């Protein structure tokens, strides 16, 4: 029998997050919007401050001690991201501004240079706009690349039969799907998706913006060709994201943007490119943010992803049972494997009005279409939904507070 993961001491963990001790409108803060951006532990805040106070200089270009220290710290963040994702080498890790830039990089570079005219990119109906709009732009750029969509079932799961039918057509060059939906909480079967794509001769990219926060990810185990996540959802700072790419793919891809530090040689007549990852990181990178990302990865590693996932499974079970008891509440999606994201609608209140009502009680939820308009249209919810999303600091008592406030809201708006 496998050993059970260590139980999270959530009360102690919450002490690491200064903002969780504050109040909103005179009420204790109940932060249920970690899917949009997570709060920051003191370790991240202090690491970024320490970088600026003791170890700040530009990286990769200074022949003096302080720049060498800054460069070593910056590359330590890359190595931490490599280990976090299970990548083979640090050279397979490209720092971007966020997941959105990672998808734009792959669409612009891999899509334009390595996809062939007549091939299609296959995405699903449940994608975040970051994993949809760049492919629409590629489709419309005149390279002869198409775009098709995998259906989502009424339960909010990827329709694998429809996926197989698309692959059977033989023209799919790249499959790009979420590893965990930011609306439905659905966790997609990444290894199976990748295996099916590869058997059909296609490459595969995963949006790990949500999944990498909640579960251990091993890009080699699932055989991803590309994988992207963003630092600010992983308790790190804004302004830095991570793109994993297999080394042979990155080596074959042209630059996404031009400038300093991404070149091998430059003359007035032309330039040649540095090897990855520098080829894809022009200009001064996010130095301070890398220090924060390193601290964030070390923080979640110290807690343990297995313990984080176990805590979240408990929260998901509690939320599923508790929110189901709220009269007039409809939960979006019922996937068998889901993470701590719950989108819902209340029969008597618009999501924006509901969000304002909850805010008066110190409860933060997201309202709108959560950068997933096609998915909301798929379920006939063009007006949007409310969304509660959890972090490692979320408690069952906070979910109870949300449920109680929703009952009160229904009485208020009815």
Secondary structure, 3 states (H helix, E strand, C coil): CCCCCCCCCHHHHHCCCHHHHCEECCEECEECECCCCCCCCHHHHHHHHHHHHHCCCCCCCCCCHHHHHHHHHHHHHHHHHHHHHCCCCHHHEEEECCHHHHHHHHHHHHHHHHCCCCCEEEEECCCCHHHCHHHHHHHCCCCCCEEEEECECCCCCECHHHHHHHHHCCCEEEEEEECECCCCCEECCHHHHHHHHHHCCCEEEEECCCHHHHCCCCHHHHCCCEEEEEHHHHCCCCCCEEEEECHHHHHHCCCCCCCCCCEEEECCCCEEECCCCHHHCCCCCCHHHHHHHHHHHHHHHHHCHHHHHHHHHHHHHHHHHHHCCCCCEEECCCCCCECCEEEEEECCECHHHHHHHHHCCCEECEEECCCCHHHHHHCCCCCCEEEEECCCCCCHHHHHHHHHHHHHHHHHHC
